[in-house]
Amino acid sequence: DICAHLGSSRGAVLGGGGHYHYPAHVWTPAGGWWVNPPNWKRNLGIAFGFLGFSLYNLMSLSVKLERRPMPPKNYIPSQGWCTNAALDDPDLETKKAGGTYIPAAERAEAAKHSHH
């Protein structure tokens, strides 16, 4: 019997034998040995709330300030939420529909021939 072999009548105790003595004067940024800080769930919630708030503000600023001095060849997903995408890219609706890029020179040439 394994319990008799280990010298226990209640059963085998596994897992390294529990907590051992450790130096009390050692400080670690992770909290030390067997740490279980009070209010860790609340603190984690506050940290994630701050992270979400920061990311929301950063994304809002990015959407407001994003400009493209040269239109991209294909549709880029960020053009879907960019406030200036329609101003910066005259072919945006064509690209959204899966159409091809038309360079400005060819577009001007086509417009010139269509007016005559």
Summary of the structure (lengths in Angstrom):
residues: 116
radius of gyration: 32.1
end to end distance: 101.8
largest distance: 103.7
contacts: 186
relative contact order: 0.06
helix: 47%
strand: 0%
